Amino acid sequence: MEKFVIEGGAQLSGTVVPAGNKNGALPILAASVLTTDEVVVRNVPRIRDVEAMLSILQGIGVRVERRNGHEVALQADALHEPAQVDAKQAEAIRASFLLAGPLLARNGEARMPPPGGDVIGRRRLDPHLDAFRAMGAEVETERDVVLRAPRGLRAGDVFMDEPSVMATENALLAAVRIPGATVIGNAACEPHVQDLARMLVKMGATIHGIGSNVLTVHGSADLHGCTHDIAPDHIEIGSFMALAGVTGGELRIKGCVSDDLRMIRLVFSRLGLHSELDGDDVFIPGGQTLVVQRDVGEFTAKVQDGPWPAFPADLTSIAIALATQSAGQVLIHEWMFENRMIFTDKLVNMGANITLCDPHRAIVYGPSRLRAERLESPDIRAGMAMLIAALCAEGRSEIGNIRQIDRGYERIDERLRELGARIERVATEPVPV
């Protein structure tokens, strides 16, 4: 076990290159199961969740080869019979369930143990199972989820009862192996869903409507290999933007996709953080005085997440940390996950002025002088929010359970030190029995 020890108060300035999108990497790696050809994926982030997915793939018989740090070659020409996902490995990440679609489409059967992941509230599997049923699968649910399509899946009409990102990805991963046209309605259209769809097109599928909430998939049983570069992680970019804002540093983030950042930049500007586009770079000027922009009529400003293109739920925790350093009052409404805001008590202990109205709403009053604390990271994004707070707090903070942060942010301590942060990764002493 390790912890971060942070001495707050340093400005974070310099240049940073964002890692590949974590939430794009996981379904893209799962897509390797759809073909017996080699699939090469580049710009793969070196994080715990990716390593967990690669271990799961190896466990079902996929050959995995690391090349040049961020390049991975995968070949699924010798899947185990049956290709059984290990229950203990599945507990490590929720994305383990992304193998349901490819295994069902390729083998006509998939037995999936319950997936793990962040404890941020209930995360339904129903949209996944409804999509598989619409394609002709039989579904049994006890502890494991057993999917069968003995006569193969069939093309048809799939309509999501919510625009679930992972369910849309699973539906895509199944539909691309089905001859004929499958229409996926009320689909998620986040940047990582679009990236997966672009990769599947390279593999031989035809997909219309990429970027919209209606996808029409013309599948093929003869998908082939490809080489694909994972897009930069807009969630990590937003996290670095907030880090620069709360520490007053000047930061250039290289190689971004500007369209993925439109809502993020808009919401952060309402929290007082100005950013500029310079080609493919995002530039954060240094020394900004953060002031919340009130709504017309002097009403309290509001930040609300939602399905794309709304503000991403994964940045809600980051927005709360940023708001603690912005002068004014803002209501943060996280309507998607009922446990994501529970971590705010940790920021309150550091001196933040936050009123948690209910599991979905918090009012943040800023700016607050934060003080150092000993904290434990409950999930990836809350961990990053705590890290942001610690970097602008007075004194020496400690953050434990940093494996949660490592699940989503590659070498975050090393990259922050390059920007001037005073942060060390320290082994924790074992607790006496």
Residue pairs with C-beta under 8 A, 6 or more apart in sequence:
1 400
1 401
1 403
1 427
1 428
1 430
2 402
2 403
2 425
2 426
2 427
2 428
3 398
3 399
3 400
3 401
3 402
3 425
3 426
3 428
4 387
4 390
4 397
4 398
4 399
4 402
4 405
4 413
4 423
4 424
4 425
4 426
5 396
5 397
5 398
5 423
5 424
5 426
6 372
6 387
6 390
6 391
6 393
6 396
6 397
6 398
6 399
6 421
6 422
6 423
7 395
7 396
7 422
7 423
8 370
8 372
8 390
8 391
8 392
8 393
8 394
8 395
8 396
8 397
8 422
9 392
9 393
9 394
10 247
10 391
10 420
10 421
10 422
11 247
11 248
11 249
11 286
11 420
12 243
12 244
12 247
12 249
12 251
12 391
12 416
12 419
12 420
12 421
13 244
13 249
13 250
13 251
13 286
13 419
13 420
14 249
14 251
14 252
14 418
14 419
14 420
15 251
15 252
15 253
15 254
16 240
16 251
16 252
16 253
16 254
16 415
16 418
16 419
17 253
17 254
17 255
18 232
18 233
18 236
18 237
18 240
18 253
18 254
18 255
18 256
19 43
19 45
19 46
19 47
19 232
19 233
19 236
19 409
19 410
20 43
20 44
20 45
20 70
20 229
20 230
20 231
20 232
20 233
21 45
21 191
21 192
21 195
21 230
21 231
21 232
21 233
21 234
21 235
21 236
22 45
22 47
22 49
22 50
22 233
22 235
22 236
22 408
23 165
23 190
23 192
23 233
23 235
23 314
24 191
24 192
24 195
24 196
24 230
24 231
24 233
25 41
25 44
25 45
25 50
25 53
25 230
26 49
26 50
26 53
26 93
26 95
26 98
27 95
27 98
27 166
27 169
27 173
27 192
27 196
28 41
28 195
28 196
28 199
28 228
28 230
29 41
29 44
29 50
29 53
29 54
29 57
29 72
29 74
30 53
30 57
30 95
30 98
30 99
30 101
30 102
30 173
31 39
31 102
31 173
31 196
31 199
31 200
31 203
32 39
32 41
32 57
32 62
32 74
32 75
32 76
33 57
33 60
33 62
33 76
33 79
33 83
33 99
33 102
33 103
33 106
34 76
34 102
34 105
34 106
34 173
34 176
34 177
34 200
34 203
34 223
35 76
35 203
35 223
35 224
35 225
36 75
36 76
36 77
37 75
37 77
37 223
37 224
37 225
38 73
38 74
38 75
38 225
39 73
39 74
39 75
39 203
39 225
39 226
39 227
39 228
40 67
40 71
40 72
40 73
40 74
40 225
40 226
40 227
40 228
41 71
41 72
41 73
41 74
41 227
41 228
41 230
42 70
42 71
42 227
42 228
42 229
42 230
43 70
43 229
43 230
43 231
43 232
44 50
44 70
44 71
44 72
44 230
45 70
45 230
45 233
45 410
46 69
46 70
46 410
46 411
47 406
47 407
47 408
47 409
47 410
48 403
48 406
48 407
49 92
49 93
49 95
49 407
49 408
52 89
52 92
52 93
52 96
53 93
53 95
53 96
54 64
54 72
55 89
56 85
56 86
56 89
56 90
56 96
56 99
57 64
57 74
57 76
57 99
58 64
59 85
59 86
59 89
60 79
60 80
60 83
60 84
60 85
60 99
60 103
61 76
61 78
61 79
61 80
61 83
62 74
62 75
62 76
62 79
63 74
63 75
63 76
63 77
63 78
64 72
64 73
64 74
65 72
65 73
65 74
66 72
67 73
75 225
79 106
79 107
82 107
82 109
82 111
83 103
83 107
83 110
84 111
85 96
85 99
85 111
85 112
85 113
86 113
87 113
87 114
87 144
89 96
90 96
90 97
90 112
90 113
90 114
90 115
90 116
91 113
91 114
91 115
91 116
92 116
93 115
93 116
93 117
93 407
94 115
94 116
94 117
94 118
94 123
94 166
95 115
95 117
95 166
96 112
96 113
96 115
96 116
97 112
97 115
97 125
97 128
97 145
97 166
97 170
98 166
98 169
98 170
98 173
99 110
99 112
100 110
100 112
100 128
100 132
100 145
100 147
100 170
101 128
101 132
101 169
101 170
101 171
101 172
101 173
101 174
102 173
102 174
102 177
103 109
103 110
104 110
104 132
104 137
104 147
104 149
104 153
104 174
105 153
105 173
105 174
105 175
105 176
105 177
105 178
106 177
108 148
108 149
108 150
108 151
108 152
108 153
109 146
109 147
109 148
109 149
109 150
110 145
110 146
110 147
111 144
111 145
111 146
111 147
112 144
112 145
112 146
112 147
113 143
113 144
114 143
114 144
114 145
115 125
117 123
118 379
118 380
118 381
118 404
119 339
119 378
119 379
120 337
120 339
120 340
120 379
121 336
121 337
121 338
121 339
121 340
121 359
122 337
122 338
123 337
124 162
124 164
125 145
126 161
127 160
127 161
127 162
127 164
127 167
128 164
128 166
128 167
128 170
128 171
129 139
129 141
129 145
129 147
130 158
130 160
130 161
130 167
131 158
131 160
131 167
131 170
131 171
131 174
131 184
132 139
132 147
132 153
132 170
132 171
132 174
133 139
134 156
134 157
134 158
134 159
135 149
135 153
135 154
135 155
135 156
135 158
135 171
135 174
135 175
135 178
135 182
136 149
136 151
136 152
136 153
136 154
136 156
137 147
137 148
137 149
137 153
138 147
138 148
138 149
139 145
139 146
139 147
140 146
140 148
152 178
153 174
153 175
153 177
153 178
154 178
154 180
155 175
155 178
155 179
155 180
155 181
155 182
155 219
156 182
156 183
157 182
157 183
157 185
158 171
158 175
158 182
158 183
158 184
158 185
159 184
159 185
159 186
160 167
160 168
160 171
160 184
160 185
160 186
160 187
160 188
161 186
162 186
163 186
163 187
163 188
163 189
163 213
163 307
164 188
165 188
165 190
165 192
165 193
167 188
168 184
168 187
168 188
168 193
168 215
169 188
169 193
169 196
171 182
171 184
171 187
172 184
172 193
172 196
172 197
172 200
172 207
172 215
172 217
173 196
173 200
175 182
175 184
175 217
175 219
176 200
176 203
176 205
176 207
176 217
176 219
176 220
176 223
177 219
177 220
177 221
177 223
178 217
178 219
179 219
179 220
179 221
180 218
180 219
181 216
181 217
181 218
182 216
182 217
182 219
183 214
183 215
183 216
183 217
184 214
184 215
184 216
184 217
185 213
185 214
186 213
187 193
187 209
187 212
187 213
187 214
187 215
188 213
188 307
188 308
189 211
189 212
189 213
189 307
189 308
189 309
190 307
190 308
190 312
191 231
191 234
191 257
191 260
191 308
192 231
193 308
194 210
194 211
195 230
195 231
197 207
197 210
197 215
198 210
198 228
199 226
199 228
200 207
200 223
201 207
201 210
202 226
202 227
202 228
203 223
203 224
203 225
203 226
204 220
204 222
204 223
204 224
205 217
205 218
205 219
205 220
205 223
206 217
206 218
207 215
207 216
207 217
207 218
208 215
208 216
209 215
209 216
231 257
231 260
232 255
232 256
232 257
232 260
234 256
234 257
234 260
234 261
234 264
234 312
235 312
235 314
235 315
235 381
235 408
236 408
236 409
237 253
237 256
237 260
237 261
237 264
237 282
238 261
238 264
238 268
238 312
238 315
238 318
239 315
239 318
239 384
239 388
239 409
240 251
240 253
241 251
241 253
241 264
241 265
241 268
241 273
241 275
241 282
241 284
242 268
242 273
242 318
242 319
242 321
242 322
242 388
243 249
243 251
243 388
243 391
243 416
243 419
244 250
244 251
244 284
244 286
245 268
245 271
245 272
245 273
245 284
245 288
245 290
245 322
245 325
246 290
246 321
246 322
246 324
246 325
246 388
246 389
246 391
246 392
247 391
247 392
248 286
248 287
248 288
249 284
249 286
249 419
249 420
250 284
250 285
250 286
250 287
251 283
251 284
251 286
251 419
252 278
252 281
252 282
252 283
252 284
253 281
253 282
253 283
253 284
254 280
254 281
255 280
255 281
256 280
256 281
256 282
257 280
258 277
258 280
258 282
261 282
262 309
263 309
263 310
263 311
263 312
264 311
264 312
264 315
265 275
265 282
267 303
267 311
267 319
268 275
268 319
268 322
269 275
269 293
270 292
270 293
270 301
270 303
270 330
271 290
271 292
271 293
271 301
271 303
271 319
271 322
271 323
271 326
271 330
272 288
272 289
272 290
272 291
272 292
272 293
272 326
272 327
272 328
273 284
273 288
273 290
273 322
273 326
274 284
274 285
274 288
275 282
275 283
275 284
276 282
276 283
276 284
276 285
277 283
289 327
290 322
290 325
290 326
290 327
290 366
290 367
291 326
291 327
291 328
292 301
292 323
292 326
292 327
292 328
292 329
292 330
292 366
293 301
293 328
294 300
294 301
294 328
295 301
295 302
300 329
300 330
300 331
300 363
301 328
301 329
301 330
301 331
302 330
302 331
302 332
302 333
303 311
303 316
303 319
303 323
303 330
303 331
303 332
303 333
304 310
304 311
304 332
304 333
304 335
305 311
305 312
305 313
305 315
305 316
305 333
305 334
305 335
305 336
306 313
306 335
306 336
311 319
313 334
313 336
313 337
313 340
314 380
314 381
315 381
316 332
316 334
316 340
316 341
316 381
317 340
317 341
317 343
317 381
317 382
317 384
317 385
318 381
318 384
318 385
318 388
319 332
320 332
320 341
320 344
320 347
320 354
320 362
320 364
320 385
321 347
321 385
321 386
321 388
321 389
322 388
323 330
323 332
323 364
323 366
324 347
324 352
324 353
324 354
324 364
324 366
324 367
324 368
324 370
324 389
325 366
325 367
325 368
325 392
326 366
326 367
327 366
327 367
328 365
328 366
329 363
329 364
329 365
329 366
330 363
330 364
330 366
331 361
331 362
331 363
332 341
332 361
332 362
332 363
332 364
333 360
333 361
334 340
334 341
334 360
334 361
334 362
335 360
338 359
338 360
339 359
340 379
340 381
340 382
341 356
341 359
341 360
341 361
341 362
342 359
342 378
343 378
343 379
343 382
343 385
343 386
344 352
344 354
344 356
344 362
345 356
346 373
346 375
346 376
346 382
346 386
347 354
347 370
347 385
347 386
347 389
348 354
349 373
350 370
350 371
350 372
350 373
350 375
350 389
350 390
350 393
350 397
351 368
351 369
351 370
351 371
351 393
352 364
352 366
352 368
352 370
352 389
353 364
353 365
353 366
353 368
354 362
354 363
354 364
354 365
355 362
355 363
355 365
356 362
357 363
369 394
370 389
370 392
370 393
370 394
371 393
371 394
371 395
372 390
372 393
372 394
372 395
372 396
372 397
373 390
373 393
373 397
373 398
374 397
374 398
374 400
375 386
375 390
375 397
375 398
375 399
375 400
376 399
376 400
376 401
377 383
377 386
377 399
377 400
377 401
377 402
377 404
377 405
378 401
378 404
379 404
380 404
380 405
380 407
380 408
380 409
381 408
382 404
383 399
383 401
383 402
383 404
383 405
384 405
384 408
384 409
384 412
386 399
387 399
387 405
387 412
389 397
390 397
390 399
391 416
391 421
391 423
399 405
400 428
402 425
405 412
406 412
413 421
413 423
413 424
413 425
416 423
417 423
